[in-house]
Amino acid sequence: MNVVKISVKETTFNRYEGLYRNYIKQSPISGQTVVSVRSIDIQTWFNALNAEKGYHTVERLYKLLTAFLNIASPKG
């Protein structure tokens, strides 16, 4: 198993951790495996968040999830 370590500033790490704790941990996708998450699941969640929290929250989550999924997705 390969481990990817990404170096980020402490403030960036804290922001990522806050996004995880406040939005991802209790989200509809949190209990799913990487291979079982469908784009429609993420889009539905993002639409609900956008209506409640706004575009910038969704944008930050999108960037974080994209980076995570690029690292975590199984390579074919």
Z-matrix of the N, CA and C atoms (Angstrom, degrees):
N
C 1 1.434
C 2 1.529 1 109.06
N 3 1.312 2 116.24 1 130.13
C 4 1.454 3 121.29 2 176.72
C 5 1.520 4 109.68 3 -90.22
N 6 1.297 5 115.57 4 141.39
C 7 1.458 6 121.30 5 177.32
C 8 1.518 7 108.02 6 -114.23
N 9 1.308 8 115.70 7 130.09
C 10 1.451 9 120.73 8 177.99
C 11 1.514 10 108.01 9 -105.53
N 12 1.311 11 115.62 10 122.20
C 13 1.459 12 119.93 11 177.08
C 14 1.518 13 107.31 12 -111.68
N 15 1.303 14 114.54 13 123.48
C 16 1.449 15 120.19 14 179.53
C 17 1.518 16 107.73 15 -107.67
N 18 1.303 17 115.70 16 126.53
C 19 1.456 18 120.25 17 179.57
C 20 1.521 19 109.13 18 -87.74
N 21 1.314 20 115.50 19 124.30
C 22 1.454 21 121.41 20 175.75
C 23 1.524 22 108.47 21 -135.79
N 24 1.309 23 115.12 22 159.18
C 25 1.453 24 119.46 23 176.32
C 26 1.520 25 109.69 24 -65.01
N 27 1.316 26 115.10 25 157.79
C 28 1.467 27 120.17 26 179.89
C 29 1.520 28 111.27 27 -59.62
N 30 1.322 29 117.92 28 -38.42
C 31 1.465 30 120.32 29 179.78
C 32 1.528 31 111.46 30 -65.77
N 33 1.328 32 116.02 31 -37.59
C 34 1.467 33 120.30 32 177.08
C 35 1.511 34 110.03 33 -66.21
N 36 1.329 35 116.61 34 -44.95
C 37 1.459 36 120.36 35 177.49
C 38 1.518 37 110.65 36 -58.12
N 39 1.316 38 117.38 37 -44.23
C 40 1.467 39 121.20 38 -179.92
C 41 1.521 40 111.38 39 -62.78
N 42 1.326 41 117.47 40 -38.65
C 43 1.466 42 121.03 41 177.24
C 44 1.534 43 110.20 42 -64.61
N 45 1.335 44 116.59 43 -44.79
C 46 1.458 45 120.23 44 178.63
C 47 1.531 46 111.20 45 -61.94
N 48 1.317 47 115.46 46 -42.99
C 49 1.460 48 120.00 47 -179.72
C 50 1.532 49 110.23 48 -63.82
N 51 1.314 50 117.16 49 -39.13
C 52 1.463 51 121.25 50 177.62
C 53 1.517 52 112.04 51 -65.08
N 54 1.330 53 117.08 52 -41.20
C 55 1.466 54 120.57 53 176.28
C 56 1.521 55 110.34 54 -61.46
N 57 1.330 56 115.45 55 -43.72
C 58 1.460 57 118.73 56 178.44
C 59 1.528 58 110.68 57 -61.38
N 60 1.317 59 116.68 58 -52.69
C 61 1.470 60 122.03 59 -175.52
C 62 1.528 61 111.93 60 -62.32
N 63 1.334 62 117.12 61 -41.86
C 64 1.456 63 120.88 62 -174.11
C 65 1.520 64 114.52 63 -84.95
N 66 1.329 65 118.01 64 -26.00
C 67 1.460 66 119.63 65 -173.03
C 68 1.527 67 114.63 66 -125.34
N 69 1.305 68 118.09 67 -45.25
C 70 1.463 69 120.65 68 -172.51
C 71 1.525 70 112.02 69 -81.24
N 72 1.311 71 117.40 70 -42.44
C 73 1.468 72 121.96 71 -174.63
C 74 1.527 73 112.89 72 -54.99
N 75 1.322 74 117.55 73 -39.53
C 76 1.465 75 121.68 74 -178.42
C 77 1.536 76 112.35 75 -103.37
N 78 1.308 77 117.88 76 13.63
C 79 1.465 78 121.70 77 -176.23
C 80 1.525 79 111.58 78 -79.92
N 81 1.330 80 116.24 79 164.99
C 82 1.466 81 120.32 80 177.12
C 83 1.530 82 114.03 81 -63.28
N 84 1.330 83 117.66 82 -19.90
C 85 1.469 84 120.06 83 -178.92
C 86 1.518 85 113.08 84 -94.65
N 87 1.325 86 117.91 85 -5.07
C 88 1.462 87 120.29 86 -172.08
C 89 1.520 88 114.49 87 -64.28
N 90 1.297 89 118.92 88 -30.03
C 91 1.460 90 120.65 89 -178.00
C 92 1.518 91 114.11 90 -91.26
N 93 1.324 92 117.02 91 1.22
C 94 1.461 93 120.62 92 -176.26
C 95 1.528 94 111.32 93 -92.30
N 96 1.320 95 115.36 94 153.48
C 97 1.458 96 119.68 95 173.63
C 98 1.529 97 108.60 96 -78.92
N 99 1.305 98 116.09 97 161.99
C 100 1.461 99 120.61 98 -179.02
C 101 1.519 100 111.10 99 -57.87
N 102 1.310 101 117.32 100 -41.79
C 103 1.469 102 119.78 101 -176.84
C 104 1.520 103 112.86 102 -75.67
N 105 1.329 104 118.35 103 -16.36
C 106 1.469 105 119.26 104 -178.82
C 107 1.522 106 113.47 105 -96.06
N 108 1.333 107 117.70 106 -11.65
C 109 1.464 108 120.10 107 179.42
C 110 1.529 109 108.66 108 -71.86
N 111 1.326 110 114.65 109 126.85
C 112 1.466 111 119.97 110 178.99
C 113 1.526 112 109.02 111 -101.77
N 114 1.305 113 115.28 112 151.55
C 115 1.462 114 119.45 113 -179.70
C 116 1.523 115 111.30 114 -60.66
N 117 1.329 116 118.18 115 -33.55
C 118 1.464 117 120.95 116 178.85
C 119 1.530 118 110.88 117 -65.45
N 120 1.329 119 117.33 118 -33.27
C 121 1.470 120 120.83 119 176.61
C 122 1.530 121 110.53 120 -63.59
N 123 1.317 122 115.91 121 -44.61
C 124 1.458 123 120.78 122 179.51
C 125 1.520 124 110.29 123 -67.53
N 126 1.341 125 116.87 124 -42.86
C 127 1.466 126 120.15 125 -179.05
C 128 1.526 127 111.32 126 -63.65
N 129 1.320 128 117.73 127 -42.02
C 130 1.461 129 121.19 128 177.99
C 131 1.523 130 110.81 129 -61.72
N 132 1.314 131 116.57 130 -43.99
C 133 1.464 132 122.03 131 177.68
C 134 1.527 133 110.61 132 -63.13
N 135 1.338 134 117.12 133 -45.70
C 136 1.458 135 120.96 134 178.38
C 137 1.529 136 111.86 135 -61.41
N 138 1.317 137 117.48 136 -40.72
C 139 1.467 138 120.56 137 178.96
C 140 1.526 139 110.89 138 -60.76
N 141 1.318 140 116.66 139 -43.44
C 142 1.466 141 120.84 140 178.93
C 143 1.525 142 110.51 141 -65.51
N 144 1.328 143 117.36 142 -43.07
C 145 1.462 144 120.92 143 178.56
C 146 1.522 145 111.75 144 -64.74
N 147 1.319 146 116.76 145 -39.62
C 148 1.456 147 120.70 146 179.85
C 149 1.523 148 110.82 147 -61.16
N 150 1.323 149 116.94 148 -41.08
C 151 1.462 150 120.93 149 179.27
C 152 1.529 151 111.17 150 -67.55
N 153 1.318 152 116.43 151 -33.63
C 154 1.468 153 120.70 152 -176.12
C 155 1.521 154 113.02 153 -90.95
N 156 1.317 155 117.52 154 -45.73
C 157 1.470 156 121.81 155 -171.22
C 158 1.523 157 113.90 156 -108.43
N 159 1.319 158 117.46 157 -27.62
C 160 1.456 159 119.76 158 178.30
C 161 1.518 160 114.45 159 110.24
N 162 1.315 161 113.16 160 168.29
C 163 1.454 162 122.44 161 -173.41
C 164 1.525 163 113.23 162 -61.16
N 165 1.329 164 117.49 163 -43.76
C 166 1.466 165 119.90 164 -174.08
C 167 1.528 166 112.49 165 -64.95
N 168 1.311 167 117.05 166 -34.51
C 169 1.467 168 119.95 167 175.77
C 170 1.522 169 109.89 168 -64.26
N 171 1.320 170 116.14 169 -46.15
C 172 1.471 171 120.57 170 179.48
C 173 1.519 172 110.21 171 -63.63
N 174 1.319 173 117.13 172 -40.36
C 175 1.461 174 120.77 173 179.23
C 176 1.530 175 111.45 174 -61.25
N 177 1.321 176 116.95 175 -44.12
C 178 1.473 177 120.61 176 178.29
C 179 1.527 178 111.05 177 -63.65
N 180 1.323 179 116.21 178 -43.55
C 181 1.467 180 120.10 179 178.93
C 182 1.521 181 111.18 180 -65.00
N 183 1.323 182 116.61 181 -39.23
C 184 1.461 183 120.70 182 178.51
C 185 1.529 184 110.70 183 -59.62
N 186 1.325 185 116.24 184 -47.07
C 187 1.471 186 120.19 185 179.57
C 188 1.524 187 111.56 186 -61.86
N 189 1.321 188 116.27 187 -43.14
C 190 1.467 189 120.19 188 179.94
C 191 1.528 190 111.27 189 -66.03
N 192 1.329 191 116.82 190 -46.87
C 193 1.472 192 120.03 191 -179.95
C 194 1.519 193 112.27 192 -65.22
N 195 1.316 194 117.11 193 -38.38
C 196 1.466 195 120.11 194 178.55
C 197 1.525 196 110.53 195 -60.68
N 198 1.312 197 116.55 196 -46.91
C 199 1.468 198 120.08 197 178.17
C 200 1.523 199 110.89 198 -61.42
N 201 1.318 200 116.48 199 -45.80
C 202 1.469 201 120.63 200 179.72
C 203 1.534 202 111.29 201 -61.18
N 204 1.321 203 116.99 202 -49.64
C 205 1.459 204 120.17 203 -176.91
C 206 1.523 205 111.94 204 -65.70
N 207 1.317 206 117.47 205 -32.81
C 208 1.473 207 119.59 206 176.32
C 209 1.522 208 111.50 207 -65.15
N 210 1.321 209 116.71 208 -33.75
C 211 1.453 210 120.88 209 178.70
C 212 1.523 211 111.32 210 -80.52
N 213 1.347 212 116.68 211 -41.93
C 214 1.452 213 121.43 212 -171.84
C 215 1.515 214 115.23 213 -85.00
N 216 1.304 215 118.21 214 -20.83
C 217 1.469 216 121.11 215 -177.40
C 218 1.514 217 110.47 216 -64.43
N 219 1.328 218 115.92 217 136.95
C 220 1.467 219 118.79 218 177.73
C 221 1.522 220 109.97 219 -66.06
N 222 1.301 221 115.11 220 138.09
C 223 1.464 222 120.13 221 178.56
C 224 1.523 223 108.93 222 -88.57
N 225 1.320 224 115.54 223 131.87
C 226 1.458 225 120.53 224 -175.78
C 227 1.453 226 115.80 225 -86.01
